[in-house]
């Protein structure tokens, strides 16, 4: 496990990177380095006391025991190809990317043998982007997923568990890359596709003064980061297309029940959905 005074570098100080810095600092880590091409983000993290050192240069990862990438998938891979020689021998590398199979497969084709990469995914993203929206407080109700391979050491897995606990994540679990991408397709990516599609079904802007909580709740994630999500969708397109097709089938079934006045059929669907939704309720 990583000592509280070990040098930890965080690549990317956006919403998640900023939240990581905030959480680790609050947990007592005293040697945090934040790296971002945006000088303003670095300055904010320094001013807030979330990091002890900030830089816009990749050179700052030198001597880091742990490097946490909070970059978009393709940017992370490209950064690593260019800068892996700067990583300290024996160091640990992790990430927050929302798709695992393609990212992990590519990284394992070129990563130095003296650096260990263990994939992770904090389920704590936000619709807004940038360090101004960083908030480690939401980790306390969020899940943290570790996605190891057979090559990962017990040290790496224990370090990620310890890190997640220190950042106060509500639940820590392990999934294979395939299990992760299958899960994330249905629970996250499909829901974003539905929210975006619903907002684009018609020009509903004139309805803003009439809407209730149901529409607001259902479309909250339609305020979406257009730079990141298309990349995630394409990297996981096989699973996501399957889930979209399944949703279309289920939606068509409900449409047909309405068309045929099948009240009992609709009631059964609602009873089933209610019982399944109860499993996701978080007790306060």
C-alpha positions as CSV (number, residue, x, y, z in Angstrom):
1,X,0.0,0.0,0.0
2,X,1.1,3.6,-0.7
3,X,2.4,5.5,2.3
4,X,0.8,8.9,3.0
5,X,4.1,10.7,2.2
6,X,4.8,8.8,-1.0
7,X,4.9,11.0,-4.2
8,X,1.6,10.6,-6.1
9,X,1.0,12.3,-9.5
10,X,-2.5,12.9,-10.8
11,X,-2.7,13.4,-14.6
12,X,-5.6,15.7,-15.5
13,X,-7.2,18.0,-12.9
14,X,-10.7,18.0,-14.3
15,X,-13.8,16.9,-12.3
16,X,-12.4,13.5,-11.3
17,X,-8.8,14.5,-11.1
18,X,-9.7,17.5,-9.0
19,X,-11.9,15.4,-6.8
20,X,-9.2,12.8,-6.4
21,X,-6.7,15.5,-5.3
22,X,-9.2,16.9,-2.9
23,X,-10.0,13.5,-1.4
24,X,-6.4,12.3,-1.1
25,X,-5.4,15.6,0.5
26,X,-8.2,15.4,3.0
27,X,-7.1,11.8,3.8
28,X,-3.7,13.0,4.8
29,X,-1.6,12.4,1.7
30,X,1.2,15.0,1.8
31,X,3.1,14.7,-1.5
32,X,0.6,15.1,-4.2
33,X,1.5,16.4,-7.7
34,X,-1.1,17.6,-10.1
35,X,-0.4,17.8,-13.8
36,X,-2.6,19.5,-16.4
37,X,-2.1,21.4,-19.6
38,X,-4.5,24.0,-18.2
39,X,-2.5,26.3,-16.0
40,X,-5.7,27.6,-14.3
41,X,-6.6,24.2,-13.1
42,X,-3.1,23.7,-11.6
43,X,-3.3,27.1,-9.9
44,X,-6.7,26.3,-8.4
45,X,-5.6,23.0,-7.0
46,X,-2.5,24.6,-5.5
47,X,-4.6,27.5,-4.0
48,X,-7.1,25.1,-2.5
49,X,-4.3,23.0,-1.0
50,X,-5.3,19.9,-2.8
51,X,-1.8,19.4,-4.2
52,X,1.6,20.3,-2.9
53,X,3.1,20.6,-6.4
54,X,1.6,21.5,-9.8
55,X,2.9,21.4,-13.3
56,X,1.9,21.6,-17.0
57,X,4.8,19.3,-17.9
58,X,4.8,15.5,-18.1
59,X,8.3,15.6,-16.6
60,X,6.7,16.1,-13.2
61,X,5.8,12.4,-13.0
62,X,9.4,11.6,-12.2
63,X,10.0,9.8,-8.9
64,X,6.3,9.1,-8.4
65,X,5.5,5.9,-6.7
66,X,1.9,6.1,-8.0
67,X,0.6,7.8,-11.1
68,X,-3.2,8.2,-11.5
69,X,-4.4,9.1,-15.0
70,X,-7.7,11.0,-15.1
71,X,-7.4,11.6,-18.8
72,X,-9.8,10.5,-21.6
73,X,-9.1,7.0,-22.9
74,X,-7.3,7.9,-26.1
75,X,-5.4,10.8,-24.5
76,X,-4.3,8.5,-21.7
77,X,-3.0,5.9,-24.2
78,X,-1.2,8.5,-26.3
79,X,0.3,10.2,-23.2
80,X,1.6,6.9,-22.0
81,X,3.2,6.0,-25.3
82,X,5.0,9.3,-25.3
83,X,5.9,9.6,-21.7
84,X,6.3,6.1,-20.2
85,X,10.0,6.5,-20.1
86,X,9.5,9.2,-17.5
87,X,7.8,6.7,-15.1
88,X,9.8,5.5,-12.2
89,X,10.9,1.8,-12.3
90,X,8.7,-0.2,-10.0
91,X,6.0,2.4,-9.9
92,X,2.2,1.8,-10.1
93,X,0.0,3.2,-12.7
94,X,-3.8,3.4,-12.6
95,X,-6.7,5.2,-14.3
96,X,-10.3,6.3,-14.2
97,X,-11.4,5.5,-17.8
98,X,-15.0,4.4,-18.4
99,X,-14.1,1.6,-20.9
100,X,-11.6,-1.1,-20.1
101,X,-11.1,-3.8,-22.7
102,X,-9.7,-1.7,-25.6
103,X,-7.7,0.6,-23.3
104,X,-6.1,-2.3,-21.3
105,X,-5.4,-4.4,-24.3
106,X,-3.5,-1.6,-26.1
107,X,-1.6,-0.5,-23.0
108,X,-0.4,-4.0,-22.4
109,X,1.1,-4.2,-25.9
110,X,3.7,-1.5,-25.2
111,X,3.9,-0.7,-21.4
112,X,7.4,-1.2,-19.9
113,X,7.7,-4.4,-17.9
114,X,9.0,-2.5,-14.8
115,X,5.8,-0.5,-14.4
116,X,2.6,-2.1,-13.2
117,X,-0.8,-0.9,-14.6
118,X,-4.0,-1.7,-12.7
119,X,-7.2,-0.4,-14.2
120,X,-9.9,1.2,-12.0
121,X,-13.2,3.0,-12.5
122,X,-14.7,5.3,-9.9
123,X,-18.4,5.5,-10.7
124,X,-18.6,9.2,-9.7
125,X,-18.6,11.2,-12.9
126,X,-20.6,14.4,-13.4
127,X,-22.4,16.1,-16.3
128,X,-20.2,19.2,-15.9
129,X,-16.5,19.2,-16.8
130,X,-13.6,21.0,-15.2
131,X,-12.0,21.4,-11.8
132,X,-14.6,24.0,-10.8
133,X,-17.0,21.1,-10.4
134,X,-14.6,18.9,-8.4
135,X,-16.3,17.5,-5.3
136,X,-14.9,14.6,-3.3
137,X,-18.0,14.5,-1.2
138,X,-19.9,12.5,-3.8
139,X,-17.5,9.6,-3.3
140,X,-19.2,8.7,-0.1
141,X,-22.2,7.4,-2.1
142,X,-20.3,6.1,-5.1
143,X,-18.9,2.7,-6.2
144,X,-15.3,2.0,-6.9
145,X,-14.5,-0.7,-9.4
146,X,-11.1,-2.4,-9.7
147,X,-10.4,-4.2,-13.0
148,X,-7.3,-6.4,-12.5
149,X,-5.7,-8.9,-14.9
150,X,-3.9,-12.1,-13.9
151,X,-0.7,-10.2,-14.1
152,X,-1.6,-7.8,-11.4
153,X,0.1,-8.3,-8.1
154,X,-1.6,-8.5,-4.7
155,X,0.3,-5.3,-3.8
156,X,-1.4,-3.4,-6.7
157,X,-4.9,-4.7,-5.7
158,X,-4.4,-3.9,-2.1
159,X,-3.1,-0.4,-2.9
160,X,-6.2,0.3,-5.0
161,X,-8.4,-0.9,-2.2
162,X,-6.6,1.2,0.3
163,X,-6.8,4.3,-2.0
164,X,-10.5,3.8,-2.5
165,X,-11.1,3.5,1.3
166,X,-9.1,6.6,2.0
167,X,-11.1,8.5,-0.5
168,X,-14.3,7.3,1.3
169,X,-15.9,5.4,-1.6
170,X,-19.1,3.6,-0.5
171,X,-18.4,0.3,-2.1
172,X,-15.4,-1.4,-3.6
173,X,-15.7,-4.3,-6.1
174,X,-13.7,-6.3,-8.6
175,X,-14.7,-7.1,-12.2
176,X,-13.0,-8.5,-15.2
177,X,-12.5,-6.2,-18.2
178,X,-15.4,-7.9,-20.0
179,X,-17.7,-7.8,-17.0
180,X,-16.9,-4.2,-16.5
181,X,-17.7,-3.2,-20.1
182,X,-20.8,-5.3,-20.2
183,X,-22.0,-3.7,-17.0
184,X,-21.1,-0.1,-18.0
185,X,-22.9,-0.4,-21.3
186,X,-26.2,-1.0,-19.6
187,X,-26.0,1.0,-16.4
188,X,-24.3,4.1,-17.8
189,X,-23.9,4.3,-21.6
190,X,-27.4,3.2,-22.5
191,X,-28.9,5.6,-20.0
192,X,-27.0,8.5,-21.5
193,X,-28.1,7.5,-25.0
194,X,-31.7,7.4,-23.8
195,X,-31.5,10.8,-22.0
196,X,-29.9,12.4,-25.1
197,X,-32.5,10.9,-27.4
198,X,-35.4,12.0,-25.2
199,X,-34.2,15.6,-25.2
200,X,-33.9,15.4,-29.0
201,X,-37.3,13.8,-29.6
202,X,-38.8,17.2,-30.2
203,X,-38.1,20.8,-29.5
204,X,-39.1,20.8,-25.9
205,X,-37.5,24.1,-24.8
206,X,-40.9,25.8,-24.5
207,X,-41.9,23.2,-21.9
208,X,-39.4,24.2,-19.3
209,X,-41.9,26.2,-17.2
210,X,-44.3,23.2,-17.1
211,X,-42.0,20.3,-16.4
212,X,-42.0,18.2,-13.2
213,X,-39.4,16.2,-11.4
214,X,-39.9,13.1,-13.5
215,X,-38.7,14.7,-16.7
216,X,-35.8,16.6,-14.9
217,X,-34.7,13.4,-13.1
218,X,-34.8,11.3,-16.3
219,X,-32.9,13.8,-18.4
220,X,-30.3,15.1,-15.8
221,X,-27.5,13.2,-17.6
222,X,-28.5,14.7,-21.0
223,X,-26.3,17.6,-20.0
224,X,-23.4,15.7,-21.4
225,X,-19.7,16.1,-22.2
226,X,-19.7,15.9,-26.0
227,X,-15.9,15.4,-26.1
228,X,-15.7,12.3,-24.0
229,X,-18.9,10.3,-24.4
230,X,-18.8,9.6,-28.2
231,X,-15.3,8.1,-27.6
232,X,-16.6,5.9,-24.8
233,X,-19.6,4.8,-26.9
234,X,-17.4,3.8,-29.9
235,X,-14.9,1.9,-27.7
236,X,-17.7,-0.2,-26.3
237,X,-20.0,-0.3,-29.4
238,X,-20.5,-4.0,-29.5
239,X,-22.1,-4.2,-26.0
240,X,-23.8,-0.8,-26.4
241,X,-25.5,-1.7,-29.7
242,X,-26.8,-4.9,-28.2
243,X,-28.3,-3.0,-25.3
244,X,-29.8,-0.3,-27.5
245,X,-31.5,-3.1,-29.6
246,X,-32.8,-4.7,-26.5
247,X,-34.2,-1.4,-25.3
248,X,-35.9,-0.8,-28.6
249,X,-37.6,-4.2,-28.3
250,X,-38.8,-3.6,-24.8
251,X,-40.1,-0.1,-25.7
252,X,-41.9,-1.5,-28.7
253,X,-43.6,-4.1,-26.4
254,X,-44.9,-1.3,-24.2
255,X,-46.1,0.7,-27.2
256,X,-48.0,-2.4,-28.4
257,X,-49.6,-2.8,-25.0
258,X,-50.8,0.8,-25.0
259,X,-52.1,0.4,-28.6
260,X,-54.0,-2.8,-27.7
261,X,-55.3,-1.4,-24.3
262,X,-53.5,-4.2,-22.5
263,X,-53.9,-2.8,-19.0
264,X,-52.8,-6.1,-17.2
265,X,-49.7,-6.3,-19.3
266,X,-48.7,-2.8,-18.4
267,X,-49.4,-3.4,-14.7
268,X,-47.1,-6.5,-14.8
269,X,-44.3,-4.5,-16.4
270,X,-44.7,-1.8,-13.8
271,X,-44.7,-4.3,-10.9
272,X,-41.6,-5.9,-12.2
273,X,-39.8,-2.6,-12.8
274,X,-40.8,-1.4,-9.3
275,X,-39.4,-4.5,-7.7
276,X,-36.1,-4.3,-9.7
277,X,-35.8,-0.6,-8.9
278,X,-36.0,-1.2,-5.2
279,X,-32.7,-3.0,-5.3
280,X,-31.0,0.3,-6.4
281,X,-32.4,2.4,-3.6
282,X,-29.8,3.7,-1.2
283,X,-30.7,3.7,2.4
284,X,-29.8,6.9,4.3
